[in-house]
Amino acid sequence: MGERTNRIGSVLSILIVWITVGSFISSQVSLADEEGNAGCKSCHSKLSETLPKGHPSVEREEVKSCLTCHAGKGEAAPWEWIVHFRHYSEEAFSGDCWSCHLIDKAADFTAYDSYSEKVAVKVSREDVGRMAFYYNSWGTSGYLDHRHGLKKLDCNACHGGPFPKEGASAGRCASCHGGYDQLGQKSSIHASALFAHFSEKEVGCNACHKAHQESVLLCNQCHTFDQKVP
């Protein structure tokens, strides 16, 4: 009986070790696959060859050199917008977030290559995957998200972060487009019709204006107007 118990114990020990080692190897292979995709040079041998016409010539092929001008603090377009919009606005682009990003050993969502500095965000793989639809729409659709993208605005501008959990608030819209008082003074449908029926507490901007889908005209629930809503 004792010998049989010892054999069973030995088999269980071997199984535990095998499972543990297998899981570790699997996680490292997955991580290595992601790391192999991360970084500009996995697709672009020379960053200078990706520059748009009219861009000043550059001598260094390092991302951190780009950040000298494109850190989002001057007139030059922010680096985050450039990288995301240049990729997602190209219909030929077949990649996704994992083409440039990975979740590393510290469980940080990062975007870096051999030249750039690491910038980490805590987020799940599910939340990263959820953003694919929105980035594709932002890059190529005919909706408001794309119109904002053309003006060098990204998720942060309307949602306050790269992985939003809910829609933009009316306050965010007002920070660029003006509040209800300003809209009410303009000779638009806002002043002539909307505010005659509703107060600002009863209806928000997104009642008509949809960012990631076709906008609607709230008035047409009762009326029939041929009014194009941006």
Order of alpha helices (4+ residues) and beta strands (2+ residues): alpha-alpha-alpha-beta-beta-beta-alpha-alpha-alpha-alpha-alpha
